[in-house]
Amino acid sequence: MSRASSDLLWHAGWGHVKQFAGALIAAGLIYGGTHQIFAVLKEPIASGIIYVINSIIRKAFRNAMPLPEHGGIPWLFHVKVAAVGVIVVMVGLLVGLWVNAKGQRERPSQGN
């Protein structure tokens, strides 16, 4: 591959990177924030399900052994981590809106 064709490919590739970088950053932030929210909600939901199952076992069966309930992490920890996830999602949405507004500004307007 010659130097001229290599430079041409580099220039074309860099143009695509600049075109889609904002959208990729926004999508990554939104994905990361939702993943963090769902990951932190996993433990409270599971302990809630175990609590419901144990209450059914205690009411329906007299001599049955309930499932072990572990004292989970305090709810304040879950709220803080989920709040950070919500902030990351909001930043991703703002970046996406900014990229969308920038793209609409750069496109020529289509007359009616």
Secondary structure by P-SEA (a helix, b strand, c coil): ccaaaaaaaaaaaaaaaaacaaaaaaaaaaaaaaaaaaaaaaaaaaaaaaaaaaaaaaacccccccccccccccaaaaaaaaaaaaaaaaaaaaaaaaaaaaaaaacccccc
